[in-house]
Amino acid sequence: MHPAQSEGLTYRTIWRRFRIAVLLLVLVAVVFKYRDKVLAESWVSDWSAPEVVSVVLLVPPGADEDELELVADVQRYAEAGEGDATYVALEHWFEQEFARFHRGRAGFAPISLRVREPWQTAALPPNPPRASTGVVEQTQGMQAFLAYFQALEAQRAIPEQNAVFVVFYPEEDRERFTRVHSVADRASRRGFVFAPLTEAGRDLAVTDTAHELLHLFGATDKYEGSACVFPEGYYEPFLEPRHPQRFAEVMALGIPQATGAREVTTFGFDEVRIGTATAREIGWIDDVRAERYYGQQDPAAGPRTDAD
Protein backbone atom coordinates (compact mmCIF):
# COMPACT_ATOMS: atom_id res chain seq x y z
CA MET A 1 0.00 0.00 0.00
CA HIS A 2 1.27 3.47 -0.88
CA PRO A 3 2.34 5.44 2.24
CA ALA A 4 0.01 8.30 1.34
CA GLN A 5 -2.95 5.92 1.20
CA SER A 6 -1.97 4.47 4.58
CA GLU A 7 -1.67 7.97 6.03
CA GLY A 8 -5.02 8.99 4.52
CA LEU A 9 -6.71 5.92 5.92
CA THR A 10 -5.35 6.77 9.34
CA TYR A 11 -6.76 10.30 9.13
CA ARG A 12 -10.17 8.97 8.09
CA THR A 13 -10.12 6.46 10.94
CA ILE A 14 -9.21 9.14 13.46
CA TRP A 15 -11.91 11.47 12.13
CA ARG A 16 -14.50 8.71 12.23
CA ARG A 17 -13.58 7.80 15.79
CA PHE A 18 -13.69 11.46 16.78
CA ARG A 19 -17.21 11.83 15.38
CA ILE A 20 -18.32 8.66 17.16
CA ALA A 21 -16.85 9.97 20.43
CA VAL A 22 -18.70 13.28 20.05
CA LEU A 23 -21.97 11.50 19.30
CA LEU A 24 -21.48 9.27 22.33
CA LEU A 25 -20.87 12.32 24.53
CA VAL A 26 -24.03 13.96 23.22
CA LEU A 27 -25.97 10.75 23.83
CA VAL A 28 -24.64 10.49 27.38
CA ALA A 29 -25.60 14.12 28.05
CA VAL A 30 -29.12 13.51 26.75
CA VAL A 31 -29.47 10.38 28.87
CA PHE A 32 -28.33 12.17 32.02
CA LYS A 33 -30.64 15.11 31.31
CA TYR A 34 -33.56 12.75 30.76
CA ARG A 35 -32.68 10.86 33.93
CA ASP A 36 -32.58 14.08 35.94
CA LYS A 37 -35.97 15.09 34.52
CA VAL A 38 -37.50 11.70 35.37
CA LEU A 39 -36.06 11.82 38.88
CA ALA A 40 -37.35 15.37 39.40
CA GLU A 41 -40.83 14.44 38.23
CA SER A 42 -40.98 11.24 40.31
CA TRP A 43 -39.52 12.66 43.53
CA VAL A 44 -41.76 12.37 46.59
CA SER A 45 -41.03 13.94 49.97
CA ASP A 46 -40.72 11.73 53.04
CA TRP A 47 -42.37 14.50 55.12
CA SER A 48 -39.93 14.03 57.98
CA ALA A 49 -39.68 17.83 58.13
CA PRO A 50 -41.79 20.69 56.74
CA GLU A 51 -41.37 21.40 53.04
CA VAL A 52 -40.59 25.08 52.55
CA VAL A 53 -42.39 26.79 49.66
CA SER A 54 -41.84 30.34 48.45
CA VAL A 55 -44.98 32.23 47.38
CA VAL A 56 -44.08 35.06 45.01
CA LEU A 57 -46.81 37.66 44.46
CA LEU A 58 -46.59 39.45 41.09
CA VAL A 59 -48.60 42.59 40.38
CA PRO A 60 -49.17 44.22 36.98
CA PRO A 61 -47.31 47.25 35.61
CA GLY A 62 -48.94 50.64 35.24
CA ALA A 63 -51.43 50.20 38.06
CA ASP A 64 -53.69 53.16 38.89
CA GLU A 65 -54.31 54.45 42.43
CA ASP A 66 -57.12 52.03 43.15
CA GLU A 67 -55.05 49.09 41.90
CA LEU A 68 -52.05 50.27 43.90
CA GLU A 69 -54.25 50.17 46.99
CA LEU A 70 -55.20 46.61 46.09
CA VAL A 71 -51.49 45.85 45.70
CA ALA A 72 -50.96 47.09 49.26
CA ASP A 73 -53.89 44.91 50.33
CA VAL A 74 -52.24 41.91 48.66
CA GLN A 75 -49.30 42.14 51.03
CA ARG A 76 -51.53 42.69 54.07
CA TYR A 77 -53.70 39.80 52.94
CA ALA A 78 -50.64 37.58 52.58
CA GLU A 79 -49.35 38.40 56.04
CA ALA A 80 -52.60 38.66 58.01
CA GLY A 81 -53.50 35.87 60.38
CA GLU A 82 -57.22 36.54 60.61
CA GLY A 83 -59.94 35.04 58.45
CA ASP A 84 -59.72 32.21 55.96
CA ALA A 85 -58.31 33.94 52.88
CA THR A 86 -54.69 34.24 54.00
CA TYR A 87 -51.52 32.29 53.42
CA VAL A 88 -51.15 31.90 57.17
CA ALA A 89 -54.51 30.14 57.14
CA LEU A 90 -53.30 27.98 54.24
CA GLU A 91 -50.39 26.72 56.33
CA HIS A 92 -52.81 25.81 59.12
CA TRP A 93 -55.08 24.07 56.60
CA PHE A 94 -52.23 21.81 55.48
CA GLU A 95 -51.53 21.00 59.13
CA GLN A 96 -55.16 20.01 59.69
CA GLU A 97 -55.28 17.90 56.52
CA PHE A 98 -52.09 16.05 57.46
CA ALA A 99 -53.55 15.29 60.89
CA ARG A 100 -56.61 13.66 59.24
CA PHE A 101 -54.29 10.94 57.94
CA HIS A 102 -51.81 10.84 60.84
CA ARG A 103 -53.48 11.09 64.22
CA GLY A 104 -50.18 10.48 65.98
CA ARG A 105 -48.51 13.50 64.35
CA ALA A 106 -51.09 16.14 65.19
CA GLY A 107 -49.47 19.56 65.25
CA PHE A 108 -46.96 18.76 62.49
CA ALA A 109 -47.02 21.42 59.77
CA PRO A 110 -46.08 19.71 56.48
CA ILE A 111 -45.86 22.99 54.54
CA SER A 112 -44.02 26.14 55.56
CA LEU A 113 -44.76 29.15 53.33
CA ARG A 114 -42.41 32.05 52.69
CA VAL A 115 -44.56 34.81 51.20
CA ARG A 116 -42.49 37.30 49.20
CA GLU A 117 -43.17 41.02 49.12
CA PRO A 118 -45.20 41.80 45.98
CA TRP A 119 -43.10 42.30 42.87
CA GLN A 120 -44.35 44.85 40.34
CA THR A 121 -43.38 43.50 36.92
CA ALA A 122 -42.64 45.36 33.70
CA ALA A 123 -45.01 43.14 31.73
CA LEU A 124 -47.42 40.27 32.31
CA PRO A 125 -46.12 36.80 31.44
CA PRO A 126 -47.05 35.07 28.19
CA ASN A 127 -50.00 32.73 28.47
CA PRO A 128 -49.10 29.13 29.25
CA PRO A 129 -49.70 26.74 26.33
CA ARG A 130 -53.15 25.21 26.12
CA ALA A 131 -53.67 21.46 26.02
CA SER A 132 -55.47 21.74 22.68
CA THR A 133 -52.30 22.81 20.85
CA GLY A 134 -49.86 20.42 19.19
CA VAL A 135 -46.80 18.92 20.88
CA VAL A 136 -44.35 21.30 19.18
CA GLU A 137 -46.48 24.34 19.99
CA GLN A 138 -46.88 23.19 23.60
CA THR A 139 -43.13 22.67 24.00
CA GLN A 140 -42.25 26.05 22.50
CA GLY A 141 -44.99 27.79 24.44
CA MET A 142 -43.90 26.24 27.73
CA GLN A 143 -40.28 27.22 27.10
CA ALA A 144 -41.27 30.84 26.49
CA PHE A 145 -43.55 30.79 29.52
CA LEU A 146 -40.87 29.39 31.86
CA ALA A 147 -38.22 31.75 30.44
CA TYR A 148 -40.26 34.72 31.69
CA PHE A 149 -40.12 33.46 35.28
CA GLN A 150 -36.50 32.35 35.00
CA ALA A 151 -35.64 35.93 34.04
CA LEU A 152 -37.44 37.16 37.14
CA GLU A 153 -35.52 34.72 39.31
CA ALA A 154 -32.27 35.92 37.75
CA GLN A 155 -33.10 39.40 39.09
CA ARG A 156 -34.28 38.28 42.53
CA ALA A 157 -33.01 34.99 43.81
CA ILE A 158 -35.46 32.59 45.44
CA PRO A 159 -33.56 30.36 47.90
CA GLU A 160 -36.40 27.86 48.36
CA GLN A 161 -36.42 24.81 46.10
CA ASN A 162 -40.23 24.98 45.77
CA ALA A 163 -42.02 28.10 44.61
CA VAL A 164 -45.47 29.21 43.50
CA PHE A 165 -45.81 32.44 41.52
CA VAL A 166 -49.17 34.17 41.99
CA VAL A 167 -49.79 36.50 39.03
CA PHE A 168 -52.45 39.14 39.68
CA TYR A 169 -53.71 40.76 36.48
CA PRO A 170 -55.92 43.84 35.95
CA GLU A 171 -59.58 43.48 35.12
CA GLU A 172 -59.05 44.64 31.53
CA ASP A 173 -56.90 41.54 30.93
CA ARG A 174 -59.52 39.11 32.24
CA GLU A 175 -60.46 37.89 28.76
CA ARG A 176 -56.84 37.04 27.99
CA PHE A 177 -56.66 34.81 31.06
CA THR A 178 -60.07 33.19 30.59
CA ARG A 179 -59.83 29.53 31.63
CA VAL A 180 -56.17 30.03 32.62
CA HIS A 181 -56.21 29.63 36.39
CA SER A 182 -53.03 27.76 37.23
CA VAL A 183 -50.28 25.53 35.85
CA ALA A 184 -47.31 23.65 37.32
CA ASP A 185 -43.90 22.45 36.14
CA ARG A 186 -42.89 19.66 38.49
CA ALA A 187 -39.43 19.24 36.98
CA SER A 188 -38.44 22.76 38.09
CA ARG A 189 -40.69 22.61 41.18
CA ARG A 190 -42.45 25.79 40.11
CA GLY A 191 -46.20 26.46 40.16
CA PHE A 192 -48.08 29.39 38.62
CA VAL A 193 -51.44 30.86 39.66
CA PHE A 194 -53.39 33.54 37.78
CA ALA A 195 -56.05 35.66 39.45
CA PRO A 196 -57.72 39.03 38.82
CA LEU A 197 -56.51 41.85 41.03
CA THR A 198 -59.76 42.00 43.00
CA GLU A 199 -60.84 40.92 46.45
CA ALA A 200 -62.55 37.85 45.00
CA GLY A 201 -59.44 37.10 42.97
CA ARG A 202 -57.27 37.18 46.07
CA ASP A 203 -59.50 34.63 47.81
CA LEU A 204 -59.46 32.38 44.76
CA ALA A 205 -55.68 32.63 44.52
CA VAL A 206 -55.18 31.07 47.96
CA THR A 207 -57.02 27.86 47.10
CA ASP A 208 -55.40 27.73 43.66
CA THR A 209 -52.04 28.05 45.42
CA ALA A 210 -52.85 24.93 47.47
CA HIS A 211 -53.84 23.08 44.28
CA GLU A 212 -50.67 24.02 42.36
CA LEU A 213 -48.42 23.49 45.37
CA LEU A 214 -49.63 19.90 45.64
CA HIS A 215 -48.84 19.37 41.94
CA LEU A 216 -45.20 20.11 42.81
CA PHE A 217 -45.22 17.19 45.25
CA GLY A 218 -46.80 14.72 42.84
CA ALA A 219 -50.57 15.24 43.02
CA THR A 220 -52.54 14.95 39.77
CA ASP A 221 -55.75 16.62 38.66
CA LYS A 222 -58.91 14.68 39.50
CA TYR A 223 -61.45 16.18 37.16
CA GLU A 224 -62.35 15.70 33.53
CA GLY A 225 -64.01 18.66 31.87
CA SER A 226 -66.51 19.95 34.41
CA ALA A 227 -66.89 16.71 36.38
CA CYS A 228 -64.96 15.33 39.34
CA VAL A 229 -63.52 11.88 38.63
CA PHE A 230 -64.99 9.10 40.77
CA PRO A 231 -63.71 7.89 43.18
CA GLU A 232 -60.41 9.81 43.32
CA GLY A 233 -62.02 13.22 42.82
CA TYR A 234 -64.43 12.67 45.71
CA TYR A 235 -63.32 13.33 49.25
CA GLU A 236 -65.99 10.93 50.57
CA PRO A 237 -66.57 8.54 47.65
CA PHE A 238 -68.48 6.00 49.76
CA LEU A 239 -70.84 8.46 51.40
CA GLU A 240 -74.46 7.21 51.51
CA PRO A 241 -76.17 8.60 49.59
CA ARG A 242 -73.23 9.55 47.37
CA HIS A 243 -74.72 12.91 46.39
CA PRO A 244 -74.52 15.64 47.34
CA GLN A 245 -70.95 15.54 48.60
CA ARG A 246 -70.04 17.72 51.56
CA PHE A 247 -66.54 18.77 50.50
CA ALA A 248 -64.41 19.50 47.45
CA GLU A 249 -61.30 17.38 46.88
CA VAL A 250 -58.46 19.88 46.45
CA MET A 251 -57.26 18.44 43.13
CA ALA A 252 -60.82 18.38 41.74
CA LEU A 253 -62.01 21.70 43.24
CA GLY A 254 -65.69 20.98 42.94
CA ILE A 255 -68.36 19.61 45.27
CA PRO A 256 -70.24 16.93 43.28
CA GLN A 257 -73.98 17.43 43.51
CA ALA A 258 -75.14 14.80 41.01
CA THR A 259 -73.63 12.19 38.70
CA GLY A 260 -71.64 13.80 35.90
CA ALA A 261 -72.00 17.34 37.22
CA ARG A 262 -69.43 19.50 38.91
CA GLU A 263 -70.47 22.39 41.10
CA VAL A 264 -67.79 24.94 41.78
CA THR A 265 -67.35 25.78 45.43
CA THR A 266 -66.85 29.17 47.04
CA PHE A 267 -63.30 27.97 47.72
CA GLY A 268 -63.38 28.55 51.45
CA PHE A 269 -61.01 26.26 53.30
CA ASP A 270 -63.88 24.82 55.29
CA GLU A 271 -65.16 23.31 52.03
CA VAL A 272 -61.91 21.84 50.66
CA ARG A 273 -60.11 18.65 51.71
CA ILE A 274 -57.17 16.46 50.64
CA GLY A 275 -58.53 13.09 49.53
CA THR A 276 -57.01 9.63 49.88
CA ALA A 277 -55.70 9.39 46.29
CA THR A 278 -53.95 12.75 46.59
CA ALA A 279 -52.49 11.75 49.97
CA ARG A 280 -51.04 8.64 48.32
CA GLU A 281 -49.56 10.56 45.39
CA ILE A 282 -47.75 13.07 47.60
CA GLY A 283 -46.44 10.43 49.98
CA TRP A 284 -48.62 11.04 53.03
CA ILE A 285 -49.81 7.42 52.95
CA ASP A 286 -48.59 4.29 51.12
CA ASP A 287 -50.21 2.36 48.27
CA VAL A 288 -51.37 -0.48 50.54
CA ARG A 289 -53.30 1.85 52.79
CA ALA A 290 -54.94 3.60 49.84
CA GLU A 291 -55.90 0.28 48.25
CA ARG A 292 -57.50 -0.86 51.51
CA TYR A 293 -59.58 2.30 51.51
CA TYR A 294 -60.69 2.22 47.88
CA GLY A 295 -61.32 -1.52 48.12
CA GLN A 296 -63.66 -0.67 51.02
CA GLN A 297 -61.79 -3.15 53.20
CA ASP A 298 -60.89 -0.54 55.80
CA PRO A 299 -62.77 2.78 55.92
CA ALA A 300 -60.38 3.97 58.64
CA ALA A 301 -57.52 3.82 56.10
CA GLY A 302 -58.88 7.04 54.62
CA PRO A 303 -58.80 10.47 56.24
CA ARG A 304 -60.38 11.12 59.60
CA THR A 305 -63.64 12.97 59.06
CA ASP A 306 -64.88 15.90 61.08
CA ALA A 307 -67.23 13.55 62.91
CA ASP A 308 -64.37 11.30 64.16
C-alpha positions in Angstrom: 0.0 0.0 0.0 1.3 3.5 -0.9 2.3 5.4 2.2 0.0 8.3 1.3 -3.0 5.9 1.2 -2.0 4.5 4.6 -1.7 8.0 6.0 -5.0 9.0 4.5 -6.7 5.9 5.9 -5.3 6.8 9.3 -6.8 10.3 9.1 -10.2 9.0 8.1 -10.1 6.5 10.9 -9.2 9.1 13.5 -11.9 11.5 12.1 -14.5 8.7 12.2 -13.6 7.8 15.8 -13.7 11.5 16.8 -17.2 11.8 15.4 -18.3 8.7 17.2 -16.9 10.0 20.4 -18.7 13.3 20.1 -22.0 11.5 19.3 -21.5 9.3 22.3 -20.9 12.3 24.5 -24.0 14.0 23.2 -26.0 10.7 23.8 -24.6 10.5 27.4 -25.6 14.1 28.1 -29.1 13.5 26.8 -29.5 10.4 28.9 -28.3 12.2 32.0 -30.6 15.1 31.3 -33.6 12.8 30.8 -32.7 10.9 33.9 -32.6 14.1 35.9 -36.0 15.1 34.5 -37.5 11.7 35.4 -36.1 11.8 38.9 -37.3 15.4 39.4 -40.8 14.4 38.2 -41.0 11.2 40.3 -39.5 12.7 43.5 -41.8 12.4 46.6 -41.0 13.9 50.0 -40.7 11.7 53.0 -42.4 14.5 55.1 -39.9 14.0 58.0 -39.7 17.8 58.1 -41.8 20.7 56.7 -41.4 21.4 53.0 -40.6 25.1 52.5 -42.4 26.8 49.7 -41.8 30.3 48.5 -45.0 32.2 47.4 -44.1 35.1 45.0 -46.8 37.7 44.5 -46.6 39.4 41.1 -48.6 42.6 40.4 -49.2 44.2 37.0 -47.3 47.2 35.6 -48.9 50.6 35.2 -51.4 50.2 38.1 -53.7 53.2 38.9 -54.3 54.5 42.4 -57.1 52.0 43.1 -55.1 49.1 41.9 -52.0 50.3 43.9 -54.2 50.2 47.0 -55.2 46.6 46.1 -51.5 45.9 45.7 -51.0 47.1 49.3 -53.9 44.9 50.3 -52.2 41.9 48.7 -49.3 42.1 51.0 -51.5 42.7 54.1 -53.7 39.8 52.9 -50.6 37.6 52.6 -49.4 38.4 56.0 -52.6 38.7 58.0 -53.5 35.9 60.4 -57.2 36.5 60.6 -59.9 35.0 58.5 -59.7 32.2 56.0 -58.3 33.9 52.9 -54.7 34.2 54.0 -51.5 32.3 53.4 -51.1 31.9 57.2 -54.5 30.1 57.1 -53.3 28.0 54.2 -50.4 26.7 56.3 -52.8 25.8 59.1 -55.1 24.1 56.6 -52.2 21.8 55.5 -51.5 21.0 59.1 -55.2 20.0 59.7 -55.3 17.9 56.5 -52.1 16.0 57.5 -53.6 15.3 60.9 -56.6 13.7 59.2 -54.3 10.9 57.9 -51.8 10.8 60.8 -53.5 11.1 64.2 -50.2 10.5 66.0 -48.5 13.5 64.3 -51.1 16.1 65.2 -49.5 19.6 65.3 -47.0 18.8 62.5 -47.0 21.4 59.8 -46.1 19.7 56.5 -45.9 23.0 54.5 -44.0 26.1 55.6 -44.8 29.1 53.3 -42.4 32.0 52.7 -44.6 34.8 51.2 -42.5 37.3 49.2 -43.2 41.0 49.1 -45.2 41.8 46.0 -43.1 42.3 42.9 -44.4 44.8 40.3 -43.4 43.5 36.9 -42.6 45.4 33.7 -45.0 43.1 31.7 -47.4 40.3 32.3 -46.1 36.8 31.4 -47.1 35.1 28.2 -50.0 32.7 28.5 -49.1 29.1 29.3 -49.7 26.7 26.3 -53.2 25.2 26.1 -53.7 21.5 26.0 -55.5 21.7 22.7 -52.3 22.8 20.8 -49.9 20.4 19.2 -46.8 18.9 20.9 -44.3 21.3 19.2 -46.5 24.3 20.0 -46.9 23.2 23.6 -43.1 22.7 24.0 -42.2 26.0 22.5 -45.0 27.8 24.4 -43.9 26.2 27.7 -40.3 27.2 27.1 -41.3 30.8 26.5 -43.6 30.8 29.5 -40.9 29.4 31.9 -38.2 31.8 30.4 -40.3 34.7 31.7 -40.1 33.5 35.3 -36.5 32.3 35.0 -35.6 35.9 34.0 -37.4 37.2 37.1 -35.5 34.7 39.3 -32.3 35.9 37.8 -33.1 39.4 39.1 -34.3 38.3 42.5 -33.0 35.0 43.8 -35.5 32.6 45.4 -33.6 30.4 47.9 -36.4 27.9 48.4 -36.4 24.8 46.1 -40.2 25.0 45.8 -42.0 28.1 44.6 -45.5 29.2 43.5 -45.8 32.4 41.5 -49.2 34.2 42.0 -49.8 36.5 39.0 -52.4 39.1 39.7 -53.7 40.8 36.5 -55.9 43.8 36.0 -59.6 43.5 35.1 -59.0 44.6 31.5 -56.9 41.5 30.9 -59.5 39.1 32.2 -60.5 37.9 28.8 -56.8 37.0 28.0 -56.7 34.8 31.1 -60.1 33.2 30.6 -59.8 29.5 31.6 -56.2 30.0 32.6 -56.2 29.6 36.4 -53.0 27.8 37.2 -50.3 25.5 35.9 -47.3 23.7 37.3 -43.9 22.4 36.1 -42.9 19.7 38.5 -39.4 19.2 37.0 -38.4 22.8 38.1 -40.7 22.6 41.2 -42.5 25.8 40.1 -46.2 26.5 40.2 -48.1 29.4 38.6 -51.4 30.9 39.7 -53.4 33.5 37.8 -56.0 35.7 39.4 -57.7 39.0 38.8 -56.5 41.9 41.0 -59.8 42.0 43.0 -60.8 40.9 46.5 -62.6 37.9 45.0 -59.4 37.1 43.0 -57.3 37.2 46.1 -59.5 34.6 47.8 -59.5 32.4 44.8 -55.7 32.6 44.5 -55.2 31.1 48.0 -57.0 27.9 47.1 -55.4 27.7 43.7 -52.0 28.0 45.4 -52.8 24.9 47.5 -53.8 23.1 44.3 -50.7 24.0 42.4 -48.4 23.5 45.4 -49.6 19.9 45.6 -48.8 19.4 41.9 -45.2 20.1 42.8 -45.2 17.2 45.2 -46.8 14.7 42.8 -50.6 15.2 43.0 -52.5 14.9 39.8 -55.8 16.6 38.7 -58.9 14.7 39.5 -61.5 16.2 37.2 -62.3 15.7 33.5 -64.0 18.7 31.9 -66.5 19.9 34.4 -66.9 16.7 36.4 -65.0 15.3 39.3 -63.5 11.9 38.6 -65.0 9.1 40.8 -63.7 7.9 43.2 -60.4 9.8 43.3 -62.0 13.2 42.8 -64.4 12.7 45.7 -63.3 13.3 49.3 -66.0 10.9 50.6 -66.6 8.5 47.6 -68.5 6.0 49.8 -70.8 8.5 51.4 -74.5 7.2 51.5 -76.2 8.6 49.6 -73.2 9.5 47.4 -74.7 12.9 46.4 -74.5 15.6 47.3 -70.9 15.5 48.6 -70.0 17.7 51.6 -66.5 18.8 50.5 -64.4 19.5 47.4 -61.3 17.4 46.9 -58.5 19.9 46.5 -57.3 18.4 43.1 -60.8 18.4 41.7 -62.0 21.7 43.2 -65.7 21.0 42.9 -68.4 19.6 45.3 -70.2 16.9 43.3 -74.0 17.4 43.5 -75.1 14.8 41.0 -73.6 12.2 38.7 -71.6 13.8 35.9 -72.0 17.3 37.2 -69.4 19.5 38.9 -70.5 22.4 41.1 -67.8 24.9 41.8 -67.4 25.8 45.4 -66.9 29.2 47.0 -63.3 28.0 47.7 -63.4 28.5 51.5 -61.0 26.3 53.3 -63.9 24.8 55.3 -65.2 23.3 52.0 -61.9 21.8 50.7 -60.1 18.6 51.7 -57.2 16.5 50.6 -58.5 13.1 49.5 -57.0 9.6 49.9 -55.7 9.4 46.3 -54.0 12.7 46.6 -52.5 11.8 50.0 -51.0 8.6 48.3 -49.6 10.6 45.4 -47.7 13.1 47.6 -46.4 10.4 50.0 -48.6 11.0 53.0 -49.8 7.4 52.9 -48.6 4.3 51.1 -50.2 2.4 48.3 -51.4 -0.5 50.5 -53.3 1.9 52.8 -54.9 3.6 49.8 -55.9 0.3 48.3 -57.5 -0.9 51.5 -59.6 2.3 51.5 -60.7 2.2 47.9 -61.3 -1.5 48.1 -63.7 -0.7 51.0 -61.8 -3.1 53.2 -60.9 -0.5 55.8 -62.8 2.8 55.9 -60.4 4.0 58.6 -57.5 3.8 56.1 -58.9 7.0 54.6 -58.8 10.5 56.2 -60.4 11.1 59.6 -63.6 13.0 59.1 -64.9 15.9 61.1 -67.2 13.6 62.9 -64.4 11.3 64.2 
